[in-house]
Amino acid sequence: MKLKHIASILLASFVIVSCDDTTDGIGTSLTDKFDQLEITTDTFNVTTQSISANAVLSRNTSGYVGKFKDPETGTDITADFMTQFSVLEDFNFPESGSIVSKEAGKIYADSCEIRLFHENNVGDTLAPMHLTMYELNKPIEDNKDYYTSFNPITEGYVRGSGLTIGKTYTLADIQSSTSKKANEDHSPCIRIPLNQSYTDKDGKTYKNYGSYVMNKYYESPGNFKNSYKFIHNVIPGFYFKADGGLGSIAKIYNSILYVYFRMQYKDSVYNRVATFGGTQEVMQTTHITNDANALRQLINDNTGTYLKTPAGIFTQMTLPVENIISGHEKDSINTAKITLQRINNTTTSTYPLEAPKKILMIPADSVQTFFQHHNFTNYKNSFVATLSNNGYTFNNIGPMIRMMYATKQRGMASANWNKVVIIPVTTTDMTIQTGGYSASYPTGVYNDMSIRSTKLSGGNVPVKLTVIYTRFK
């Protein structure tokens, strides 16, 4: 140990002496090197085209329901969603003896409903819409990935003789009074009553769905200890399918099941409610149906390219990698900058769709695996740009160009080796504060599941990529 300590001291002394010996020439050395630096620029054409997004990974904490026609492109989009419900750890109803709501000694719920709370909706909030809610016969397990093409009905998850309820609604919440809407605690929602007679899978009939939930608790409280047991033994979940109306799509940020009952405490009777939420701790999936014929027409439109979410259209770019590197094999690429400019919507509409706020650029061969593997942007082969000045600018994709060229030189290039795909995304970040300073770190990149659309310059007219090289003379 002593020898290691002495060696460390000697090494430190050597480093200090060495540094001290060279400090006189630092300024001159840096200046000389800068004088020897040669900077050149060049501009290249990048070809772009629209491609079908097909199904995208549906990993999100919000659901979407409704049908809307994009006024700019004339394409229809339909959204349905599934949600499970969670239960708080060690949840409990009151002692059965305190429940006042009883009939012939059998406990029942006074009423029951599901509320779908919505925000950031698309379209006409006064448009009459219709959905049908289906009870699932088994849970959708969370041990696999689900895409926007996943349909619980065709996949056999809906219970054939289960609870099925239709609901006509508007997003304007016209049933609530003006004074109630003005209340800051008011949250607009679609309310689905579950008060009709309900028969479970075992053929047992209850006064309503809430009565089923309460009696399942008193039969086996252990099934309410955590969300896994609750989902697998009590409520597998519900699927909400948009099947009527055209004019709006709601973003459902929270789904809550309410069970109302009465209980006695001492000499008084109280109204009580048990709630079970569709939170991020449980599974939610969104099923998207796009107008395939209309999308095909947009994809074939070469006056530009499109970005349409969710699961609509992406933009693909072919980078002239070999041209960029030719003659600059030993140079450094300081910047390789490209801007995708929006073409403004000229259609007059009361309900135009917004453009995506953020877009991701990744190699074409990584479109599926990037999201499956929960990858982050590393600014080497994945980049995010934010909408600004009516366009999206990637300031330096040089590292990716170098990586593509190296892959080709090693003989490992695929047919898409020099292609990238532009995908609308949402991102999440975490801010960490240390010693009075704060830093933001990415925690997730997800397919943008909101209803957005824009047209970009490109197609028949190449997009310009500007490259700055440096080399020592």
N, C-alpha and C positions, 0 to 999 in steps of 0.2 A: 504494500500500500504506500509506503514512504517513497519507494522508487518511482511509482506512478505519479505521486504528488510532485516530486522534484522535476520529473520529466515534463509535467504540465506547466510548471513555472518557467522552465527553460524554453518551452515551445512558445508560451505567451511572450516572453522577453524577446525571442527571435522575431515574432510577428511585429512587435512594437518597433524594434530597431529597424526592421526591413521597411516598414511603412515610413518611418522617419527619414530613411535614406532617400526616398523617392518623392517626397512632397514638393521639392523645388521645381520639379518638371511637370507637375500635373496640369497646370493651365496651358502650358505650351503644347503638351502631348495631346490634350483634347482638341485644341485649336487646329493642330496639324492634321489630326484624323478627320475633323470636320471638313477641312479644306480639301481632303482627298476623297470626300464623299460625292458621288455623282447621283443626281436625282433625275429620273425620267418618268413621264406619264404616257398613258395610252388609253384609248377608248375602244370597247368591243361591243358587238351586237349580241344580245341575248334573245333567243326565241322563246315565246311563251304560248301556252295553249290551255284551255279549260279541260279538266278531266272530271269524271264522276267520282264523288267521294265514296260512293257505296255506303255500307254501314260503318259507323264509327263506334268506338268504345264508349258505352254509356255509363261513365263513372262520375256521378254528380249527386249533390244533396238536394236538388230541386227537381220537381216533375213538371211536365207541360201537358196541357189538355186543351183541345179545341181545333178549329180549322180556319185557315186564313188564306186569301189570295194576294200574292205580292202584286201591288198595283203597277210596279215598274216592269216586271217581267211576265206577269200573267200566270205565274206558277202557283199551284195549290200545295199547301203543306198541312198535314194532319198529325196531331200529336196525342198520344195516349200514355198513361203511366201506371206503374204498379208501386205500391208502398206496403211495407210491413209496419207494425206498431211495436214500440218498445214499452217496457215496464221498468219503473224505478226499482233498484235493488231492494229486496225485502219489502216490497209493496204489500199492503194489507187493507182489506175492507174492515169495517167495524165488526165486533162480535155479532154473530147471527141473531142473538137474542135482542139486540138493540135496534134491529131493522124493523121499521114500522110498515114498510111496503110488503105486505103479505096477503096471500089469498089461499084459504084452506090450509094455512100453515106453511105454504110454499113461498119462498122469497121471490120477489120480482122487482124489476127496475121500473120506475115511474115513466121514464122515456129514455131514448138513446138516439144519438146522431153522430155523423161524421162531418167535420167542417174542413174545407179545403181553403186555406188562407193563401191569397194571391197578391202579387205585386209585379211591377214592370211589365204590364201586359201589352200585347200587340193587337192593334185593330180597334174596332168600334165597341166600346163597353156597353152600348145599348143593344147590340145585335143579339137576337134570341138564339140561344145555343141549347144543345141537348147532349147529355152523356148518359151512359149506362154503367153502373157499378156492379162488378162481378166478384163473388167470394171465391178465393182460391181453395183448392182441395188439399194442397200441400205447399210447404214453404219453397220459395226460390232460394236455393242455397248460395252462400257467399264464397264458395271455394272455387269459382271459375269466373271468367270475364263474360259480360253480356254486352251485346252490341245493339244499336238502334233498330236492327231488324228483328230482334227477339220479341215474339208475340206470345204472351202467356196463354191465349186462347188456342192457337194452333199447336202449341207445344204441350197441351194437355194439362195445364195447371189450374184451369177453371173448373170448379165443382159443378157438374151437370145439373143437379137439383138443388144447388145452393142458393144463397141469398142473391137476388138480382133486382136492382132498383134503378128505374129511369128517373132522370132529373132534368127539367127545363130550367134554364137560368140565364141571367145576364150578368156581366161583370160590374155593372154600375151599382149593384146592390140596391135596387129600387125598393125593396121591402123595408129597408131601414129608414127611419125618420131623418130629416135634415139635422135636427139637434143631436141625434145619436152619431151621425157621420162626422159632425163637427167636434165630437169628443176626441181628444188626442189619443185615448186608449182604444178607439175604434179601429178594427182591422177588417177590411172587406173579405168576405169569404163566400164560398158555395156551401150551402147547408143541405145535407142529405139525411132525412129522418129515417130511422131504423125501428119503427114502432109497430110494424105488422108482426103477425105470428111467425115464429122461426122454428124450423126443425133441423136438428144437427145431423151429423153423419151417422149417428147411431139410431136415428129415428125418434129421438126424444124431442117433444115439442115444448116451446117456451112462449110466454106472453109476448116477448119481443127479443131483439138481439141482446140488449143490455141485461135482460133476465138470464139469458144463456151465460153471459160473462160472469155475472155474480154467482150463479149456482156452480159454475165450474170452479170458482175460487173456493167456495165452501166445501166442495167435494174433494179438492186437492190443492191446498194453499201452496204446496211446493212448486206447482207449475207457474207460480207468479213470482218466484224468487229472483229470476233474471230473464232477460229478453229472449235468450235462446230457448229456454223451457217454455216460455209464454208463446213464442212463435210456433214451436213444434208440437205443442199440446193444446193450445187454446185458439189462437187466431193466426193462421198462416199468412194472411194479408188480403188485400183487395186490388182489383184492377179497374181503372177508370178509362172507359173507351169513349172517345168523341164520335157520335153517330148521328148528329143532326145540327143544322145551322152552318153558316159560313160568314165569318166576319171577325173572329177574335181567337186568340190563343192566350191562355192564362199560364203564368209562371207560378206554380204551387210551391211556396217556400216552406210550408208546414202543413201537415195533415194531423188532425187530432180526433180521436174517438172519445165521446163524452157519454158517461153512464150516470143518469140522475136517479137518486133514491132519497128516502127519508129515514132518519134514525132518531131514536129517543135518547136524550141525555138528561138524567134526573127527571124533572117534571116537564120538560119542554121537548118539542119535536122540531127537528132542524132539517132543512133541505141540504143535501150534500151531492157532490159530483166527483166521480173518479175519472181521470183522464189518462189516455194512452197516446203517445205522440209518435209520428213518423219522423224520427230524428236521424241524424247522420250515423248513428250507431247501428242502424238496421238497413236492410237492402231497399233500394229504390231504383227502378229502371224506367227508361222512357222509350217508347216505340214510335218511330217516325215513318210516315209514308209521304213521299214526294211524288209529284206528277211526273212520271218517267218521260212521257212524250215531250212535255214542255221543257224539262231539263235537257233533253237531247238536242232540242233546237238551240238552246243557249250554248251548249257545249260546241255546237257546230258554227256558232257565230264568231267569225274571225275578225270582227271589228274591234275586238278587245278580249279580255278574259274575265271570268266571274269568280266571286267568292260567295257562296250561299250556305248558311247554316240553319239547322244542323243537318249533317249527312246529305248535303246537296252537291255543291261543286267546289273543287279546289283548283288552284292554278299551278301548272307545272312549268318549270323553266329548264332549258338546256344551256348549260354553261360551256363556252368555247375554251375549255381548260387547256388543251394542247396549244392553241393559238396564244393564250395568255402566257404560258410558260416558255414557248419557243423563243430562243435567244436570250432568255432570262433565267436559265437553269440554275445559275449560281447567284442570282440577285435575290434580295429580300423583297417580299411584297409588303410594303408598309400599310397600304390600304387598298381594298377592292370594294368600291362603294356602288350600290345600286338602289334606285328609288322606284317604287311601284306607285304610279300616280293614279288617283281615282278619276273616273269620268263621271261628272256630276249628273245626278238624276234629273232629267228634264220632264218627267211625268208629273202632272199636277194631281196630288192626292192628299186627302185629309190624314191618311194613315200610312205615310211612307216608312219603309223599313230603314233602320239605322245601319251604318257600315260597321263591320267588326272593329273592335277597339284595338285588338292585338292580333298579330299573325306570327306564325312560326315557320321558319325555313329549315327543312331537314332533307337529307338525301332520300331519293325516291324509294330506295330499298329499305328504309327505316320507318316508313309510315306506320306500319302495324306494331312493330316491336317497341318503338319509342314510348307509346302509351301503355302497352302491356307491361313493360318493365319499369314503369313509373320514373322515366328519365327526366332530368332537368336540362335546361339549356346550359351548355358549357362554352359557347362562343368559339368552339373549334369545329364542330360539325353540326351544331344546332344553334339557331339564333332567333331572337324575338324582336319584332319592331312594333312600335306603337303608332297609331294614327296621329299624324301631325301635319299641319299645312296641306291638308287634303291628300296626303300620301303616306306611304310607309317606306322608311329609309333603313337599309341595312348598311351600316357604316364601314364594316370590314369583314368580308367573308373570305379573306385571303387564306386563313388557315385551312378552310375546307377545300379550297381550290388546290392547295399544295397536297393535301391528303388524297384527293381524287387522282391527281397526277401520279403520286407515288404508287397508288393501288394499280393504276394502269401499267406503270413501268414494271411492276412485279408480276404482271400477267394474271392478276386476280380480279380484273374488272368484269362486272356483269354488264348486261345489255343497257342498264340504266346508270352506268357508272358516273356519268357527268350530268345527271338530272337531279333537280331538287323539286320539292313540292311545298307550296305555300298553303298553310292550314290556319284558319281562325281558331284562336285558343283563348282560354282564360288562365290566369296564373294566381298562385297564392305565395305569400312571402311571410317570413318571420323576422321581426326586428329584435336584435339583442343589444342591450346597453352595457358598456364596459368602461369604467373609469371616466364617466361623463361623455363618452362618445357612443353613438349608436350606428349599427350596421344592419343592413337588410339582406337576408339570405332566402333564396327560392326554396319553397317547400312542395311545389306541385305545378305541373302544366297539364291542362285538360282540354279536350275538344270543347269548343264553344257550343253549348247546347241551346243558346238563346236564338231567337228568330232574327237573323240579320242577312243583309245582302248588299253587294256593291259590284260595280264593274270597274275593271282596271285597264289602263292603257297597255297595248301590246297586241298580240294576235298577228295581224298582217304587218304591223309596224314593230320592228325590234325595239327592245328596251336597252338603254345604254348602261354599260358597266364601265366605271372609270377606275383605272389601276395606277397606283404610284409605286415605282420600284426604286430601290437604292442599291448602290454597289460602291465598293472602294476602287478608286482609279489605279 
